[in-house]
Amino acid sequence: MAKVGRMVKESSVAEVAARLSERPNFFVTSLTRLPASDADLFRRKLSTSQAKLVMVKRRLSHRALEPLKISGLSELLEGSVGVILAGEDFLQVAKVLIDFHKGREEQLIVRGAVIDGQLLDKSRVQELASLPSKPILLAHVVATLEAPIADVIFTIEQLIGELAWVTEQAAAKQPTQTQEEGTPS
């Protein structure tokens, strides 16, 4: 029996290490006295963001996260922790985590996160969750890039319009001058 338990622990460490080698973005939480129905609901919400919650004991979490060599990470790994392995959109995972945390402050404790190799504390995770979603940020970038281009296009169109007007005015005056030259005085 002891060998089966050891194999389960080793497989969970291997799973966490493999997922972190693919995408090194994760959140560290502590789940205490969270009812099973709430835990299942939390896991379902995370799965919509392609994230996965893995419960890991302190020693095993140290073993799985040691290769990352991030200073200050060991302080987040006190006791039994829940490691949320984020998918591609870690911003959405942060939003789900903070939303679920509201109303369950004693049962779900957000300890921090590691995003792109940087250690974030709880307040930074909350700031991350308050950012607009990726499509909205991309729309802002496009609008920022589009505004100067639209101004240049508008200016060029205005110059072309003025040039056409000046050309029409010059053409209108020219036939009058040729008629005056052709009439004998």
C-alpha positions as CSV (number, residue, x, y, z in Angstrom):
1,M,0.0,0.0,0.0
2,A,2.8,2.4,0.8
3,K,4.2,2.0,-2.7
4,V,0.9,3.0,-4.3
5,G,0.8,6.2,-2.2
6,R,4.3,7.0,-3.2
7,M,3.5,6.4,-6.8
8,V,0.5,8.8,-6.6
9,K,2.7,11.5,-5.0
10,E,5.4,11.0,-7.6
11,S,2.9,11.2,-10.4
12,S,1.4,14.4,-9.0
13,V,4.9,16.0,-8.7
14,A,5.7,14.9,-12.3
15,E,2.4,16.3,-13.5
16,V,3.0,19.7,-11.9
17,A,6.6,19.8,-13.1
18,A,5.6,18.8,-16.7
19,R,2.8,21.4,-16.8
20,L,5.2,24.1,-15.5
21,S,7.8,23.3,-18.1
22,E,5.2,23.9,-20.8
23,R,3.6,27.1,-19.2
24,P,5.4,28.4,-16.2
25,N,2.5,30.6,-15.1
26,F,0.7,29.4,-11.9
27,F,-1.2,30.7,-8.9
28,V,-0.7,29.5,-5.3
29,T,-3.7,29.3,-3.0
30,S,-4.7,27.7,0.2
31,L,-8.0,25.8,0.5
32,T,-9.3,25.1,4.0
33,R,-12.7,23.8,4.8
34,L,-14.0,24.4,1.3
35,P,-17.1,22.3,0.8
36,A,-16.7,19.6,-2.0
37,S,-19.5,21.2,-4.0
38,D,-17.7,24.6,-4.0
39,A,-14.4,22.9,-4.9
40,D,-16.0,21.2,-7.8
41,L,-17.6,24.4,-9.0
42,F,-14.2,26.1,-8.7
43,R,-12.5,23.4,-10.7
44,R,-15.2,23.7,-13.4
45,K,-14.8,27.5,-13.6
46,L,-11.1,27.0,-13.9
47,S,-11.4,24.4,-16.7
48,T,-13.2,27.0,-18.8
49,S,-10.0,28.9,-18.8
50,Q,-7.9,25.8,-19.5
51,A,-6.5,25.9,-16.0
52,K,-6.2,23.1,-13.5
53,L,-6.2,23.1,-9.7
54,V,-3.8,20.6,-8.2
55,M,-3.6,20.1,-4.4
56,V,0.0,19.5,-3.3
57,K,1.6,19.0,0.1
58,R,4.4,21.4,1.1
59,R,7.2,19.0,0.6
60,L,5.9,17.8,-2.7
61,S,5.3,21.4,-3.9
62,H,8.9,22.3,-3.0
63,R,10.1,19.4,-5.0
64,A,8.0,20.2,-8.0
65,L,8.7,24.0,-8.0
66,E,12.4,23.9,-7.0
67,P,13.7,23.8,-10.6
68,L,12.2,27.2,-11.2
69,K,14.6,28.8,-8.7
70,I,12.4,31.8,-7.9
71,S,13.4,33.6,-4.7
72,G,10.6,34.1,-2.2
73,L,8.5,31.2,-3.7
74,S,9.1,28.9,-0.7
75,E,7.3,31.4,1.6
76,L,4.1,30.9,-0.4
77,L,4.3,27.1,-0.1
78,E,3.5,26.8,3.6
79,G,1.3,23.8,4.5
80,S,-1.0,22.2,2.0
81,V,-1.4,24.4,-1.1
82,G,-3.4,24.5,-4.2
83,V,-1.4,25.2,-7.3
84,I,-3.5,26.5,-10.2
85,L,-1.7,25.7,-13.4
86,A,-2.8,28.5,-15.7
87,G,-3.5,27.9,-19.4
88,E,-2.6,30.4,-22.1
89,D,-4.8,33.1,-20.7
90,F,-3.5,33.6,-17.2
91,L,-5.4,36.9,-17.0
92,Q,-8.7,35.0,-17.2
93,V,-7.6,32.6,-14.6
94,A,-6.8,35.5,-12.2
95,K,-10.3,36.9,-12.8
96,V,-11.9,33.5,-12.0
97,L,-9.7,33.1,-8.9
98,I,-10.5,36.5,-7.5
99,D,-14.2,36.2,-8.3
100,F,-14.4,32.9,-6.6
101,H,-12.4,34.2,-3.7
102,K,-15.1,36.9,-3.0
103,G,-17.4,35.6,-0.3
104,R,-15.0,32.7,0.6
105,E,-12.1,34.7,2.1
106,E,-11.6,32.2,5.0
107,Q,-11.9,29.1,2.8
108,L,-9.9,30.2,-0.2
109,I,-6.8,32.2,0.4
110,V,-4.9,33.6,-2.5
111,R,-1.2,33.6,-1.6
112,G,0.4,34.8,-4.8
113,A,1.4,33.8,-8.3
114,V,4.3,33.3,-10.7
115,I,3.7,35.0,-14.0
116,D,6.5,34.9,-16.6
117,G,9.1,34.1,-14.0
118,Q,8.1,36.9,-11.7
119,L,6.7,36.3,-8.2
120,L,3.5,38.3,-7.5
121,D,1.9,38.8,-4.1
122,K,-1.8,38.7,-3.4
123,S,-2.3,42.4,-4.1
124,R,-0.6,42.1,-7.5
125,V,-2.8,39.1,-8.3
126,Q,-5.9,41.3,-7.5
127,E,-4.5,44.1,-9.8
128,L,-3.9,41.5,-12.5
129,A,-7.5,40.4,-12.2
130,S,-8.8,43.9,-12.5
131,L,-7.2,44.4,-15.9
132,P,-9.4,44.3,-19.0
133,S,-9.5,41.0,-20.9
134,K,-7.1,40.3,-23.7
135,P,-9.5,41.1,-26.6
136,I,-10.3,44.5,-25.0
137,L,-6.6,45.2,-24.5
138,L,-5.9,44.3,-28.2
139,A,-8.8,46.6,-29.2
140,H,-7.1,49.5,-27.3
141,V,-3.8,48.8,-29.0
142,V,-5.4,48.8,-32.4
143,A,-7.3,52.0,-31.6
144,T,-4.1,53.6,-30.4
145,L,-2.3,52.6,-33.6
146,E,-5.2,53.5,-35.8
147,A,-5.8,57.0,-34.6
148,P,-2.6,58.6,-36.0
149,I,-2.9,56.7,-39.3
150,A,-6.5,57.9,-39.6
151,D,-5.3,61.5,-39.0
152,V,-2.7,61.2,-41.7
153,I,-5.3,59.7,-44.1
154,F,-7.7,62.5,-43.3
155,T,-5.0,65.2,-43.8
156,I,-4.0,63.6,-47.2
157,E,-7.6,63.5,-48.3
158,Q,-8.1,67.1,-47.3
159,L,-4.9,68.2,-49.2
160,I,-6.1,66.3,-52.3
161,G,-9.5,67.9,-52.0
162,E,-7.9,71.4,-51.8
163,L,-5.6,70.6,-54.7
164,A,-8.7,69.5,-56.8
165,W,-10.5,72.8,-55.9
166,V,-7.5,74.9,-56.7
167,T,-7.1,73.1,-60.1
168,E,-10.8,73.7,-60.9
169,Q,-10.4,77.3,-60.0
170,A,-7.4,77.7,-62.2
171,A,-9.1,75.8,-65.1
172,A,-12.2,78.1,-64.8
173,K,-10.0,81.2,-65.1
174,Q,-7.9,80.0,-68.0
175,P,-10.6,79.8,-70.7
176,T,-11.5,83.5,-70.0
177,Q,-7.9,84.5,-70.6
178,T,-7.6,82.6,-73.9
179,Q,-10.9,84.2,-75.2
180,E,-9.5,87.7,-74.3
181,E,-6.3,86.9,-76.3
182,G,-8.2,85.7,-79.3
183,T,-10.5,88.8,-79.7
184,P,-9.0,91.8,-81.7
185,S,-8.8,95.0,-79.9
